[in-house]
Amino acid sequence: MWALVAVAVVAGASCADTAGYCSDNIFKNNSTWMQFTKEPVPLEYGFEDKFKSIHCCVKGYRSIEWFKDGVAYPWSAGVSNLILYPEAANQTLYTRRAARADTGNYTCRFSNETHTDTHTVRLDILEKQTDAPRKMFISKDQWVEEGGELRLYCEALIGRSYLADAPSELRWRKVWANGTEGDLSPTQTEIKTSRDDIEDIIGSYLEVKRVTSQDYGTYVCLVHSNDVVLKNNVTVHYRHGGIDGYGPWCGGSALPWRALVLGAAAGALLLVSAAVLHKRCMPRLLLAARQARARAATPAHRARVLEKEFDVLVCWTAVDGELVRGALLPTLALKYKYRVHAVPLPTQPDTWYSELVGEATRCRSIVAVLSPAQYSPHQLLTALRQLKALPLPPVVVLLQDLPKLKREAKECGESLVSMLRGSRLVAWRHVHERAFWTALRLALPLPPEKTNPMEADNKNSRAGSLTALV
């Protein structure tokens, strides 16, 4: 009877000590958002028929849910013997007698009004105490400001010593530039920890209140048990500016992941916006620059422009006549002030060169309107060769999308592909689409500026008067 009472008292004391685990050695910050309050250990060990507890130490949460291998709590005896400890605000699971069936991945999912996060602990229940140590947690490399705080943590399952002169220990040491290990400086404080449930689990904090230049470098967590030695290195880097020396997540990772992700997203958005603006605005800017240069051209240059009778020769076949006469020609002539010369072509492209070569000498540029669907790949290749042979390189307005032409070009071999790539192609979309007209005008020479007839008469009159005076 008294033995049962004693067992119950000891078990109750273990539960109470376990509930206080999340209150000891917590991070020193006053923030209120949802976060870990101490290092989240990813590996846990226990022994059969012994007391065991695992923890998910967080704050700022509204609810915590537990899962074992994807199965939600509560669990049947065949899944896990661990139960919630209510006095620990659902942050602790425990069992008075662990079993091999309790081995598995335990995930705590904690949430507030806006965010949800998880942490997974791998629990291994061992049959007996081990001879070799096993690492459970080691802090990640950190970037800390000079004058900031540093906190490193290391925890391991220490093997039970089987020799009187074989001590088991866990401690921090400094790694010097030459690779040797030395003791910590007086400003570097080491705080030992132990578990109430498993006495073979020990840990050690390395803390520095105000980091100086001598605190940067590499530290090693040295775990020694019997004849086995485990070493895990952590490097403390110098950082200029930024946030606190350690972060609440993952026990001291100082990388501002949220800021990095937001910065990357903002950068990607800026790149996409710049690409869209470049695609939409750059052709207009280039056209405006050409017009500005044309206005500053010399009279001799303007005279050379007027030597040709027409600015643009527009040629087409009967199938495209309605679109050309109804949209293309009026817009070029009336809206953009081009001197346009219209030349209809026969449907078969074999004689296009002879039809256009004489007319091309009267014009400054050539625009050929094509509907590729009415031609076979061989006929399309012939048409492009006829146009390419003209003394002026033509601008080809395609009434179908270029990707389809590329697929068709495979039927005619590389000759048609190279001909298409070497041609100046402008895809037609709609008469009111500004991008098409901008692209077409960039491919054509600018029309000459109109001279005011009254100004010309006045200039002629002044010239005649000066001649009379002479």
Secondary structure, 3 states (H helix, E strand, C coil): CHHHHHHHHHHHHHHHHHHHHHHCCCCCCCCCCCEECCCCCCEEEEECCCCEEEECCEECCCEEEEEECCEECCCCCCCCCCEECHHHCCCEEEECCCCHHHCEEEEEEEECCCCEEEEEEEEEEECCCCCCCEEEEECCCEEECCCCCEEEEEEEECCCCCCCCCCCEEEEEEECCCCCEECCCCCCEEEEEECCCCCCEEEEEEEECCCCHHHCEEEEEEEEECCEEEEEEEEEEECCCCCCCCCCHHHCCCCCHHHHHHHHHHHHHHHHHHHHHHHHHHHHHHHHHHHHHHHCCCHHHHHHHCCCCECEEEEECHHHHHHHHHHHHHHHHHHCCCCEEEEECCCCHHHHHHHHHHHHCCECCEEEEECHHHCCHHHHHHHHHHHHCCCCCCEEEECCCHHHHHHHHHHHCHHHHHHHHCCEEEECCCCCCHHHHHHHHHHCCCCCCCCCHHHHHHHHHHHHHHHHHC
